[in-house]
Amino acid sequence: MIFFISLSLMLWVSLRWASRLASSPADGYWIFVGILMLQVGAITGLTSLVHQLTSAGWLLVQGLMGALTLWFTGGWRRPTLLGVEQAGLR
């Protein structure tokens, strides 16, 4: 159960940032992959640094990343692919 919560948080954060930053579908894909890998590395590094590399520590950091994502990407609104759609119209 914890794995699926963690996976869904990680995918949601990556999709949210990719939809916010991408200007084309290809950019969105690579931003998604990059942010996914960045999350794994950052969470591992941060939790290991404070000797909390446990499932609870991992989920805590993911929750903080999710909260920061909400703050910086405009709240609970559904993410749009406006930049991707506009790039397709050019």
C-alpha angles and dihedrals in degrees: 000000000000089000092057093047090051093045093049092049091049094048093045094051092047094047092047094053093041092053090048098047105032123101095184137020091256091052090048092054094051094043089051092051093045094050091046091055092042091055093051092049096043095047092047092048096045096046092044091050092060094038093248101117091146133117091259092051091046093052091045092056091044090052090052090049089050091051091049090048090053091048096049100038100051110273130272097339115126109261113250131209091222093137091048092048093048091050090053091054094056 
